[in-house]
Amino acid sequence: MMDLAYVCEWEKWPKSTHCPSVPLACAWSCRNLIAFTTDLRSDDQDLTRVIHILDTEHPWDLHSVASEHTEAITCLEWDQSGSRLLSADADGQIKCWSMADHLANSWESSVGSLVEGDPIVALSWLHNGVKLALHVEKSGASSFGEKFSRVKFSPSLTLFGGKPMEGWIAVTVSGLVTVSLLKPSGQVLTSTESLCRLRGRVALADIAFTGGGNIVVATADGSSASPVQFYKVCVSVVSEKCRIDTEILPSLFMRCTTDPNRKDKFPAITHLKFLARDMSEQVLLCASSQTSSIAECWSLRKEGLPVNNIFQQISPAVGDKQPMILKWRILSATNDLDRVSAVALPKLPISLTNTDLKVASDTQFYPGLGLALAFHDGSVHIVHRLSLQTMAVFYSSAAPRPVDEPAIKRPRTAGPAVHFKAMQLSWTSLALVGIDNYGKLSMLRISPSMGHTLDVNLALRHLLFLLEYCMVTGYDWWDILLHVQPSMVQSLVEKLHEEYTRQNAALQQVLSTRILAMKASLCRLSPCTVARVCDYHTKLFLIAISSTLKSLLRPHFLNTPDKSPGDRLTEICAKITDVDIDKVMINLKTEEFVLDMNTLQALQQLLQWVGDFVLYLLASLPNQGSPLRPGHSFLRDGTSLGVLRELMVVIRIWGLLKPSCLPVYTATSDTQDSMSLLFRLLTKLWICCRDEGPASEPDEALVDECCLLPSQLLIPSLDWLPVSDGLVSRLQPKQPLRLQFGRAPTLPGSATSLQLDGLVRAPGQPKIDHLRRLHLGAYPTEECKACTRCGCVTMLKSPNRTTAVKQWEQRWIKNCLCGGLWRRVPLSYP
């Protein structure tokens, strides 16, 4: 049920070496970025506190930040967008890190806060009020609104108009709570308050949020003989100052300390965690001795307070309205375990209709219902988050042992076993990252069919459900791809498209580009579907070009009808089926297409791509029987062909204003009107498969004319597919990859390395800027960035300063076509 995908370790350097920090902090973002800490020790034994940030697809390419923390880093915490990171240390310093130039391997810190000399033991971003619940029992429903529902949840603090205010909250070892608020102006408001009047030492703490906008803080002094305290914290802004109000909530003693037989067996509380950031009613506690541990799950419930009969007789109304109190009740507890070294909690917000033990034990063992416990013997257990029943076990080094074997009977090894000191589950709970006591990073897969016999249909259903969840939330789905076998790709793509088409038109439009990116990433995993990856990437590019070029059109008069020039262009091109481009153009208000000459010239590379793509498609029509040929799906896609037809009309009009912006074709005849020829053939093909009428096969005359195209025009070679050097398409089941930080590996071939027409660029060939469609030469001299997912490459700095080009480039400033993050690549990128 769990297996190792890859491990990444440090190379030992002669002058300095990375060693695991104490304590070791680790965090996993919804964009599948992992942050963890090490101490860089030099020859003179000086320590530098380092934060490493890596993308799970390229774990060797980590970005190391000398954090300037003077003491050990105790906490790392990503925000809900996965683009900012908080770090806190044992000197009370908190730093906020963000991407420099929106690059995943370039980070900087501009703001922070300080509680001088007071170590931070818990840290969290304030809640933004966004909470989506997954209804596993409704995974077969047709509407995304039934599967994923928005939960009414108030932000921790709001600005004028209800906009959530950004900031963070931290708890210190001396019992202080500190809140920092980020004002829109960039100013930081910080306030510090005691959790209660009688301050005491806080060894462990955790932070959770309530639906009403309050914050709950749990604290423990480290001794199992002491109570675990809970506090409600309310944050507000009064007279431009941050105000903190605290209130004591019911506390609890661990069950193991009230058992006379085990009263002194587990003297220390080593782990204290709420089961989720937005689930303040359930908490996991772990108490330990030198050799063993025990875990307990507690739930806060409202219970009626019994009223004495005397008071019921005096005031009968009291008996009708029984007073209620909050009380902690234990849900479940484990038997004696080996000593727990780390805990990882699920981030998937699965909605359970009931939280009692019966439901907890009877519910399907869905991945998001499990939490991970790592032990000093090197094993990792996935247990149900409520019942604490074991769902899966992974053994890192030692031979497998029976799960129910008592810890006391296990032989002790000669030295400290390799074990995880810090762990994090991915946002879909299908992957687990662990950092061990030697600083090695391990990536584990967690089966989607956990708790069941390996059923392909069940696994497909779970993977599909989680892909839909990522489609709706915008989270990265890399950890889902870890479980997709080549044989599953076709089924997943078809089912995903089927579920997408069931949604209403508005939602389909919102998710249109995301589902294309998702299909492309799935098709990369199978050699049978590689050509479709080209088609999906091209469709994303075509949609982007169409919307950008249409947005440049402006109505000639301000008091025009509701329809924009772009909408009128679409309507007229759909209505007029004439094969003569000039006759279609006559029906348009050409004054709406007038642009500045410099703008038109700056767009030439994009217009050239449209012209080249139309020529390639038509020339490939006679070979349409080969689905392995890139562009195959476009020949039956009436919508995309219609978009290409509209763009050809726009290009024709702009060519009258600025002839040098037209696509350049190499023709065998000087009198050949290439644009008219291509538009005529494209229109005939579009009529065969447009949405209005029944689809029909292209007639023989059209195919014959397309056969003659190579003798009339030089067919361009298109750069179809960006080269991705990522891991996911190269990972094999039961064959973990062994990698090294800072050293790019020589990986086995992937599905996309097959020698298909136009897919592979030979070494030494000129490289291309995939977004600007500019040739960079065989050895680029400009700094470039590459997508972490699809491998799309573009220059960091714009070579053109016209407004239209800036508008195009602003679309990709944060994310690639496919939604992946950017990372800086060396000049000699492959």
C-alpha positions in Angstrom: 0.0 0.0 0.0 3.1 2.3 0.4 6.2 2.2 -1.7 9.3 4.4 -2.3 9.2 6.6 -5.4 12.6 8.3 -5.0 15.3 9.3 -2.5 17.5 12.4 -2.7 20.6 12.8 -0.5 23.5 15.2 0.0 26.9 14.9 -1.5 29.5 15.1 1.3 31.7 18.1 0.6 35.3 18.5 2.0 34.9 22.0 3.4 31.3 22.1 4.6 28.4 19.7 5.0 24.6 19.8 5.4 23.4 18.1 8.6 19.8 17.8 9.8 18.8 20.7 11.9 17.5 20.2 15.5 14.5 20.5 15.4 14.0 19.7 11.8 11.1 21.6 10.1 9.4 20.6 6.9 6.3 21.9 4.9 4.5 20.9 1.7 2.6 23.5 -0.3 -0.5 23.0 -2.5 1.7 23.8 -5.5 3.9 20.8 -4.6 6.8 22.8 -3.4 8.6 21.3 -0.4 10.5 23.4 2.2 12.8 21.9 4.8 15.7 23.0 7.0 19.3 21.9 7.5 22.3 23.4 9.3 25.3 24.1 7.1 28.4 23.3 9.1 31.8 24.7 8.0 35.3 23.7 9.0 35.4 26.1 11.9 32.1 24.6 13.2 30.1 27.7 12.4 26.4 26.9 11.7 24.3 28.6 9.0 20.6 28.0 9.3 19.5 27.1 5.7 16.0 26.8 4.2 15.8 24.5 1.1 12.9 24.8 -1.3 12.4 22.3 -4.1 9.8 21.3 -6.6 8.8 17.6 -6.3 9.3 17.1 -10.1 12.9 18.3 -9.9 14.1 17.5 -6.4 17.8 17.8 -7.2 17.3 21.4 -8.3 16.7 22.8 -4.8 17.1 26.5 -3.9 19.0 27.0 -0.7 18.4 30.2 1.3 20.8 31.4 4.0 17.9 32.4 6.2 19.8 34.8 8.5 18.0 33.1 11.5 20.4 33.2 14.4 18.9 30.3 16.2 17.4 26.9 15.1 14.4 27.2 12.8 11.5 25.7 14.6 8.5 26.2 12.2 7.9 26.4 8.5 4.4 27.2 7.1 3.1 27.7 3.6 0.1 30.0 2.8 -3.0 28.6 1.1 -1.9 29.8 -2.3 1.4 27.9 -2.0 3.4 31.0 -3.0 4.6 32.4 0.4 6.4 30.7 3.2 6.8 31.6 6.9 9.8 30.6 8.9 10.3 31.0 12.7 13.2 30.4 15.0 14.2 29.8 18.6 15.0 33.5 19.1 11.4 34.7 18.3 12.1 35.9 14.8 9.5 35.3 12.0 10.3 35.8 8.4 7.9 35.9 5.4 9.4 34.5 2.1 8.0 35.1 -1.4 9.1 34.2 -4.9 11.5 36.7 -6.6 10.3 37.3 -10.2 7.7 34.5 -9.7 10.4 31.9 -9.9 10.1 28.7 -7.8 13.9 28.6 -7.3 14.4 32.2 -6.3 13.2 33.4 -2.9 13.5 36.6 -0.9 12.2 37.9 2.5 10.9 41.4 2.8 8.7 41.4 5.9 8.7 39.7 9.3 8.1 40.2 13.0 10.0 39.6 16.2 9.3 38.5 19.8 12.8 38.9 21.0 14.4 36.0 22.9 11.2 34.0 23.0 11.3 30.8 20.9 8.4 30.2 18.6 6.7 26.7 19.1 3.7 27.1 16.8 3.0 29.2 13.7 0.2 29.6 11.2 -1.2 31.9 8.6 -4.5 33.5 9.5 -7.4 31.8 7.8 -8.8 33.4 4.6 -12.3 32.0 5.0 -12.1 29.7 2.0 -13.0 26.1 2.9 -14.1 23.4 0.4 -15.5 20.2 1.7 -15.1 16.9 -0.3 -18.1 14.6 -0.1 -16.6 11.1 -0.8 -20.1 9.5 -0.6 -21.2 11.7 -3.5 -18.2 11.0 -5.7 -20.5 9.5 -8.4 -22.6 12.7 -8.6 -22.6 14.5 -11.9 -22.2 18.0 -10.6 -19.0 19.3 -9.1 -21.2 21.4 -6.8 -22.4 18.2 -5.1 -19.0 16.6 -4.8 -17.2 19.7 -3.5 -19.2 22.2 -1.6 -18.2 25.6 -0.2 -18.4 25.6 3.6 -19.5 28.7 5.4 -16.3 29.8 7.1 -15.4 33.2 8.4 -11.9 34.7 7.9 -9.8 35.3 11.0 -10.0 39.0 10.3 -11.6 41.1 7.5 -10.9 44.4 5.8 -13.5 46.9 4.7 -16.0 45.1 2.4 -15.4 41.6 3.9 -12.0 41.0 2.2 -9.9 38.7 4.4 -6.8 40.4 6.0 -3.5 38.6 5.6 -1.2 37.9 8.4 0.1 35.2 10.8 -0.2 34.0 14.4 2.5 32.4 16.5 2.8 31.0 20.0 6.0 31.3 22.1 7.5 29.1 24.7 6.7 31.5 27.5 3.0 31.4 26.8 2.6 34.5 24.6 0.5 34.7 21.4 1.7 37.2 18.8 -0.3 38.3 15.7 1.1 40.2 12.7 -1.2 41.7 10.1 -0.1 42.6 6.6 -1.9 45.9 5.6 -2.5 46.5 1.8 0.0 49.4 2.1 2.7 46.9 3.0 2.9 47.9 6.7 3.0 45.2 9.3 0.8 45.6 12.5 2.1 43.3 15.3 0.6 42.7 18.7 1.5 40.3 21.5 -0.6 39.1 24.4 -0.4 36.5 27.1 -2.6 33.4 26.6 -3.8 33.6 30.2 -3.0 35.5 33.4 -0.8 32.7 34.8 1.8 32.2 32.2 3.7 28.9 32.1 6.2 27.1 29.9 4.8 26.0 26.6 6.8 23.1 25.1 4.2 22.1 22.5 1.5 24.1 20.8 -0.8 24.0 17.7 -3.2 26.4 16.1 -6.6 25.8 14.5 -9.5 27.9 13.3 -13.3 27.9 13.9 -16.0 28.6 11.4 -17.0 31.8 13.3 -13.6 33.4 12.7 -12.0 32.6 16.0 -8.6 30.9 16.6 -8.1 28.0 19.0 -4.6 27.4 20.5 -3.7 24.2 22.2 -0.7 24.1 24.5 1.2 21.5 26.7 4.2 21.9 29.0 5.7 18.6 27.8 4.7 16.6 30.9 1.9 14.0 30.5 1.0 14.7 34.2 0.0 18.2 33.3 -3.2 19.1 31.5 -3.4 20.0 27.8 -4.8 23.6 27.8 -7.0 25.2 25.1 -7.6 28.9 24.5 -9.8 30.9 22.2 -8.1 33.8 20.5 -10.0 36.7 18.9 -8.1 39.2 16.7 -9.4 42.6 15.8 -8.2 46.0 14.6 -9.1 49.0 16.8 -7.8 52.5 16.0 -5.2 51.2 13.5 -3.8 48.8 16.2 -4.0 45.1 16.4 -6.0 43.8 19.4 -5.9 40.3 20.8 -8.5 38.9 23.2 -8.1 35.4 24.8 -10.4 33.1 26.6 -9.8 29.8 28.4 -11.5 26.7 27.0 -12.0 23.2 28.6 -8.7 21.3 29.1 -7.9 17.6 29.2 -5.6 15.0 30.8 -4.4 12.2 28.6 -6.1 8.9 29.2 -2.8 7.0 29.7 -2.0 9.2 32.8 -5.3 8.3 34.5 -4.6 4.5 34.1 -2.9 3.3 37.4 -1.0 0.6 35.5 0.5 3.1 33.0 0.5 6.3 35.0 4.3 6.8 34.9 5.0 4.8 31.7 4.8 7.7 29.3 6.1 10.7 31.2 6.4 13.2 28.2 3.9 14.5 25.7 5.9 14.6 22.5 3.3 15.5 19.8 0.2 17.7 19.9 -1.7 18.3 16.7 -5.2 19.4 15.7 -6.4 16.9 13.0 -6.8 19.8 10.6 -6.2 23.6 10.6 -10.0 24.2 10.3 -11.0 21.4 12.7 -10.5 22.8 16.2 -12.8 20.1 17.8 -10.4 17.1 17.2 -6.9 16.8 18.5 -4.2 14.1 18.3 -1.9 13.6 21.3 1.2 11.4 21.6 2.9 10.5 24.9 6.3 8.8 24.9 9.0 7.2 27.0 12.6 6.5 26.0 11.5 3.3 24.1 7.7 3.5 23.3 4.8 5.8 22.6 1.0 5.9 22.7 -1.4 8.0 20.6 -4.8 9.3 21.6 -7.5 11.0 19.5 -9.8 13.4 21.4 -13.0 15.3 20.3 -14.7 18.3 21.8 -18.4 17.9 22.2 -21.4 19.8 23.5 -23.0 17.8 26.4 -26.1 18.5 28.5 -25.5 19.5 32.1 -27.8 17.5 34.4 -30.0 19.7 36.6 -31.0 18.7 40.1 -34.7 17.9 40.6 -35.1 20.6 43.2 -34.3 23.3 40.6 -36.5 21.6 38.0 -39.5 21.9 40.4 -38.8 25.5 41.2 -38.4 26.5 37.5 -39.9 24.0 35.1 -38.5 26.0 32.2 -35.0 25.1 33.3 -35.8 21.4 32.7 -37.0 22.1 29.2 -33.8 24.0 28.3 -31.0 21.9 29.6 -27.8 23.9 29.9 -24.9 22.7 27.6 -21.2 22.6 28.3 -18.2 21.8 26.2 -16.3 18.6 27.2 -13.4 16.7 25.7 -14.1 13.0 25.1 -11.6 10.4 23.9 -12.4 8.9 20.6 -9.7 6.2 20.3 -6.3 5.2 21.6 -3.5 2.9 20.3 -1.8 0.1 22.1 1.9 0.6 23.1 3.9 1.5 20.0 7.5 2.0 19.2 8.7 5.5 20.0 7.1 8.0 17.6 9.6 10.3 15.8 7.3 12.4 13.6 3.6 12.9 12.7 2.0 14.1 9.4 -1.6 15.1 9.2 -3.9 15.0 6.1 -4.8 18.3 4.4 -7.6 16.9 2.3 -10.9 18.4 3.7 -13.0 15.3 3.6 -16.5 15.8 5.0 -17.7 13.0 7.3 -21.4 13.1 8.0 -20.7 11.8 11.5 -17.6 11.5 13.6 -18.5 8.8 16.0 -16.2 5.7 16.2 -18.6 3.4 14.4 -18.6 5.6 11.3 -14.8 6.1 11.7 -14.2 2.4 11.6 -16.8 1.6 8.9 -15.9 4.4 6.5 -13.9 3.4 3.4 -10.2 3.8 4.1 -9.8 6.7 1.8 -6.3 8.3 1.6 -7.4 11.6 3.0 -8.7 9.9 6.2 -5.3 8.7 7.2 -2.5 10.4 9.2 1.1 9.2 9.2 3.2 8.2 12.2 6.9 7.6 11.9 8.8 5.5 14.4 12.4 5.3 15.6 12.7 1.8 14.2 12.4 3.3 10.7 8.8 2.3 10.0 5.9 4.5 8.9 2.3 3.7 9.7 -0.8 5.3 8.1 -3.6 5.2 10.6 -7.2 6.3 10.4 -7.4 9.9 11.8 -10.3 9.0 14.1 -10.1 5.3 15.0 -6.3 5.2 14.8 -6.6 1.8 13.1 -3.6 0.9 11.0 -4.2 1.3 7.2 -0.8 0.8 5.7 2.8 0.2 6.9 6.2 1.1 5.3 9.5 -0.3 6.4 12.5 1.7 5.4 15.4 -0.5 6.3 14.5 -3.2 8.8 12.7 -6.4 7.7 8.9 -6.3 7.9 7.4 -7.3 11.3 3.9 -8.2 12.3 2.0 -5.0 13.0 0.5 -6.3 16.2 3.9 -7.4 17.6 4.4 -5.5 20.9 7.2 -2.9 20.8 8.7 -4.3 24.0 9.6 -7.6 22.2 11.3 -6.0 19.3 15.1 -6.4 19.5 17.0 -3.1 19.7 19.6 -2.4 17.0 23.2 -1.6 17.8 23.0 2.1 16.7 20.2 4.6 16.0 18.1 3.3 13.1 17.4 5.5 10.1 14.1 7.2 10.9 12.1 10.2 9.7 12.5 13.3 11.9 10.0 15.3 9.9 7.2 14.3 7.6 4.5 15.9 5.5 1.6 14.5 3.5 0.7 16.0 0.1 -2.5 17.9 -0.4 -4.3 14.9 -1.8 -2.7 12.5 0.7 -1.3 10.3 -2.1 2.3 11.0 -1.3 4.4 11.4 1.8 7.8 13.2 2.1 10.1 12.4 5.0 13.5 13.8 6.0 15.5 11.3 8.0 18.1 11.7 10.8 20.9 11.8 8.1 19.3 14.6 6.0 18.1 12.3 3.2 14.7 13.1 1.6 12.4 10.2 0.7 9.3 10.4 -1.4 6.7 7.7 -0.8 3.6 6.8 -2.8 0.4 6.1 -0.8 -2.0 3.8 -2.6 -5.4 5.3 -3.5 -7.0 1.9 -2.8 -5.8 1.9 0.8 -7.4 -0.7 3.0 -8.8 -2.7 0.0 -7.4 -5.3 -2.2 -5.7 -3.7 -5.2 -8.7 -2.9 -7.4 -8.0 -1.0 -10.6 -11.5 0.4 -10.9 -11.5 1.6 -7.3 -8.1 3.2 -7.8 -9.4 4.9 -11.1 -12.5 6.2 -9.3 -10.4 7.7 -6.5 -7.8 9.2 -8.8 -10.6 10.7 -11.0 -12.2 12.2 -7.9 -9.0 13.8 -6.7 -8.2 15.1 -10.3 -11.6 16.8 -10.3 -10.8 18.3 -6.8 -7.5 19.7 -8.2 -9.3 21.0 -11.2 -11.8 22.9 -9.1 -9.3 24.3 -6.5 -6.4 25.0 -8.8 -4.0 22.8 -6.7 -1.1 21.1 -8.5 -1.9 17.4 -9.2 1.7 16.0 -9.5 1.2 13.6 -6.5 -1.8 12.1 -8.3 0.3 11.4 -11.4 2.6 9.2 -9.3 -0.1 6.5 -9.3 -1.2 6.7 -12.9 0.0 3.7 -14.9 0.2 3.9 -18.7 -2.7 1.5 -19.0 -4.9 3.9 -17.0 -4.3 7.0 -19.1 -6.9 6.5 -21.8 -9.7 5.7 -19.3 -8.8 8.6 -17.0 -8.7 11.2 -19.9 -12.1 9.9 -21.2 -13.8 9.9 -17.8 -12.4 13.3 -16.9 -13.7 14.8 -20.2 -17.1 13.1 -19.6 -17.4 14.6 -16.1 -16.3 18.0 -17.4 -19.0 18.0 -20.1 -21.7 17.4 -17.5 -21.0 20.8 -15.8 -22.8 24.0 -16.7 -21.5 26.2 -19.5 -20.1 28.9 -17.2 -18.1 26.4 -15.1 -16.8 24.7 -18.3 -15.5 28.0 -19.5 -13.7 28.7 -16.2 -12.1 25.2 -16.2 -11.4 25.0 -20.0 -7.7 25.6 -19.9 -7.1 23.6 -16.7 -8.6 20.4 -18.0 -6.5 20.7 -21.2 -3.3 21.0 -19.0 -4.5 18.1 -16.9 -5.1 15.9 -20.0 -1.7 16.8 -21.4 0.1 15.8 -18.1 -1.8 12.5 -18.1 -1.0 11.7 -21.7 2.7 12.2 -21.1 2.7 9.1 -19.0 1.8 6.7 -21.9 3.7 6.1 -25.1 0.4 5.6 -26.9 -0.8 9.1 -26.2 2.3 11.3 -26.6 1.0 12.9 -29.8 -2.1 14.0 -28.0 0.2 16.0 -25.5 1.2 18.1 -28.5 -2.4 18.7 -29.5 -3.4 19.8 -25.9 -0.4 22.1 -25.6 -1.2 23.6 -29.0 -4.8 24.1 -28.1 -3.8 26.0 -24.9 -1.6 28.2 -27.1 -4.3 28.8 -29.7 -6.8 29.7 -27.0 -4.3 32.2 -25.5 -3.5 33.8 -28.9 -7.1 34.1 -29.9 -8.2 35.8 -26.6 -5.2 38.1 -26.7 -5.6 39.2 -30.3 -9.4 39.7 -29.9 -8.8 41.8 -26.8 -6.8 44.3 -28.9 -9.8 45.1 -31.1 -11.7 48.2 -30.0 -15.1 49.5 -31.1 -15.1 52.5 -33.4 -17.8 54.3 -31.4 -18.2 54.1 -27.6 -22.0 53.8 -27.9 -21.8 50.4 -29.6 -24.1 47.4 -28.8 -23.2 45.0 -26.0 -21.2 42.7 -28.2 -17.5 43.4 -28.4 -15.6 43.4 -31.8 -14.3 39.9 -30.9 -17.8 38.5 -30.3 -19.0 40.1 -33.6 -16.1 38.6 -35.4 -17.0 35.1 -34.1 -20.6 35.5 -35.0 -20.0 36.7 -38.5 -17.4 34.1 -39.3 -19.7 31.3 -38.0 -22.6 32.7 -40.1 -20.8 33.3 -43.4 -19.4 30.0 -44.8 -17.9 31.6 -48.0 -14.5 30.2 -48.9 -13.3 33.5 -50.2 -11.5 35.4 -47.3 -12.1 38.8 -48.9 -15.9 38.3 -49.0 -15.9 37.4 -45.3 -13.8 40.4 -44.6 -16.2 42.8 -46.3 -18.9 41.9 -43.7 -16.8 43.2 -40.9 -16.3 46.8 -39.6 -12.6 47.1 -40.6 -12.2 50.3 -38.6 -12.5 48.2 -35.4 -9.3 46.3 -36.4 -7.1 49.4 -36.8 -4.0 49.1 -34.6 -0.7 51.0 -34.3 1.9 49.9 -36.9 4.5 49.1 -34.2 2.0 46.9 -32.4 1.2 44.9 -35.6 4.9 44.4 -36.3 5.6 43.2 -32.7 2.8 40.6 -33.1 4.4 39.1 -36.3 5.9 36.1 -34.6 2.5 35.0 -33.1 0.8 35.6 -36.4 3.5 33.6 -38.2 2.8 30.7 -35.8 -1.0 30.8 -36.7 -0.2 30.8 -40.4 2.4 27.9 -40.1 0.0 25.9 -38.0 -2.9 26.2 -40.5 -0.5 25.2 -43.3 0.8 22.2 -41.3 -2.8 21.0 -40.5 -4.0 21.1 -44.1 -0.9 19.4 -45.4 -1.4 16.6 -42.9 -5.0 16.0 -43.9 -4.2 13.2 -46.4 -2.4 11.4 -43.5 -5.3 11.8 -41.1 -5.6 8.1 -40.4 -2.6 8.1 -38.1 -3.5 9.2 -34.5 0.2 9.1 -33.6 0.8 12.2 -35.8 0.7 15.6 -34.0 -2.3 17.7 -34.9 -4.6 14.7 -35.6 -7.3 15.8 -33.1 -7.6 19.3 -34.7 -8.8 17.8 -38.0 -12.1 16.8 -36.4 -12.3 19.8 -33.9 -14.8 22.2 -35.5 -14.4 24.7 -32.6 -10.6 25.0 -33.0 -10.8 25.2 -36.8 -13.4 28.0 -36.4 -11.0 29.9 -34.2 -8.2 29.5 -36.7 -10.5 30.7 -39.5 -11.3 33.8 -37.4 -7.6 34.5 -36.8 -6.9 34.2 -40.5 -9.5 36.9 -41.2 -8.0 39.2 -38.6 -4.5 38.6 -40.0 -5.7 39.4 -43.5 -7.2 42.7 -42.4 -4.0 43.6 -40.4 -1.9 42.7 -43.5 -3.7 45.5 -45.4 -2.5 48.0 -42.8 1.0 46.6 -42.3 2.0 44.0 -45.0 5.2 43.1 -43.1 3.2 41.6 -40.2 1.7 38.9 -42.4 3.0 35.3 -42.1 5.8 34.6 -44.5 5.4 31.6 -46.8 7.9 30.1 -49.2 5.8 29.6 -52.4 6.8 28.0 -55.7 4.9 30.7 -57.7 5.3 34.4 -57.3 1.6 35.0 -58.1 0.3 32.6 -55.4 -2.0 34.2 -52.8 -1.2 31.8 -50.0 -3.6 33.3 -47.4 -6.6 33.0 -49.8 -5.6 29.4 -50.6 -5.2 28.3 -47.0 -8.4 30.1 -46.0 -10.4 28.4 -48.7 -9.1 24.9 -47.8 -9.5 25.6 -44.0 -13.2 26.7 -44.6 -14.0 23.5 -46.5 -12.5 21.4 -43.7 -14.3 23.5 -41.1 -17.7 23.0 -42.9 -17.2 19.2 -42.6 -17.0 19.1 -38.8 -18.6 22.3 -37.5 -21.1 22.0 -34.7 -24.2 23.1 -36.6 -24.5 20.2 -39.0 -23.7 16.5 -38.9 -20.0 15.7 -39.2 -18.9 14.4 -42.6 -15.7 13.2 -44.1 -13.7 15.6 -46.2 -14.4 15.1 -49.9 -11.8 13.7 -52.3 -11.4 17.1 -54.0 -10.3 18.7 -50.7 -7.9 15.9 -49.9 -6.4 16.1 -53.4 -5.9 19.9 -53.0 -4.2 19.3 -49.6 -2.0 16.7 -51.3 -0.8 19.4 -53.7 0.1 21.8 -50.9 3.7 20.6 -50.4 4.4 21.3 -54.1 2.9 24.8 -53.8 4.2 25.9 -50.3 7.2 24.9 -48.1 5.7 23.0 -45.1 7.3 24.4 -41.9 8.6 22.1 -39.2 6.8 23.0 -36.0 8.5 22.8 -32.6 5.7 20.8 -31.0 6.5 19.7 -27.6 8.7 21.3 -24.9 11.3 18.9 -23.5 10.5 18.1 -19.9 13.3 16.8 -17.7 11.0 15.9 -14.8 10.6 12.7 -12.9 7.0 11.7 -13.0 7.0 10.1 -16.5 10.2 8.1 -15.6 9.2 6.7 -12.3 8.6 2.9 -12.3 6.7 0.9 -9.6 8.9 -0.8 -7.1 12.0 0.8 -8.6 12.9 3.9 -6.6 15.3 6.4 -8.2 18.4 7.4 -6.2 19.2 11.1 -6.7 21.6 13.7 -5.3 20.9 17.3 -4.3 22.5 19.7 -6.7 23.3 17.2 -9.4 21.0 16.7 -12.4 20.6 12.9 -12.9 20.8 10.9 -16.1 17.2 9.6 -16.1 15.8 6.6 -17.9 13.8 7.4 -21.0 10.2 8.5 -20.7 7.1 8.0 -22.9 7.8 11.4 -24.5 11.3 10.4 -25.7 9.9 8.2 -28.5 11.0 9.2 -32.0 7.8 10.5 -33.4 7.5 13.0 -36.2 8.5 16.5 -35.1 8.6 15.6 -31.4 12.3 15.4 -30.8 14.8 18.2 -31.3 18.3 17.0 -32.1 21.3 18.2 -30.0 22.8 21.4 -31.4 19.5 22.5 -33.1 18.4 26.1 -32.5 16.2 26.4 -29.3 13.0 28.3 -29.3 11.1 30.6 -26.9 7.9 28.6 -26.7 5.7 31.6 -25.7 7.1 34.4 -27.9 7.9 32.0 -30.8 11.4 33.5 -31.1 14.4 31.5 -32.0 17.1 31.6 -29.3 19.9 29.9 -31.2 21.7 26.6 -30.3 23.4 28.2 -27.3 21.1 31.0 -25.9 22.8 34.0 -24.4 19.7 35.4 -22.7 18.6 34.2 -19.2 15.6 31.8 -19.5 13.0 30.3 -17.3 11.3 26.9 -17.7 8.0 25.4 -16.6 8.3 22.9 -13.7 5.7 20.7 -15.4 5.7 20.8 -19.2 9.2 22.1 -19.7 8.1 25.2 -21.7 11.0 27.7 -22.0 10.8 31.5 -22.4 13.2 34.4 -21.8 13.2 36.1 -18.4 13.4 39.6 -19.8 11.2 40.9 -22.6 13.0 41.9 -25.8 10.0 44.0 -26.9 8.4 46.9 -25.0 5.2 47.5 -27.1 1.9 47.4 -25.1 0.5 44.4 -27.0 3.5 42.3 -26.4 3.5 43.3 -22.7 -0.1 42.3 -22.5 0.8 38.9 -24.0 3.7 38.4 -21.6 1.7 39.4 -18.5 -0.5 36.4 -19.1 2.6 34.2 -18.2 4.3 36.2 -15.6 3.2 33.9 -12.7 2.4 30.6 -14.4 3.0 28.7 -17.7 0.4 27.8 -20.3 -0.2 24.6 -18.3 -0.5 26.3 -14.9 3.0 25.1 -13.8 5.4 27.3 -11.9 8.5 28.9 -13.5 12.1 28.1 -12.5 15.2 29.8 -13.6 17.3 27.5 -15.9 21.1 27.9 -16.8 22.1 29.3 -20.1 23.1 25.9 -21.3 19.7 24.2 -20.7 19.1 21.0 -22.6 
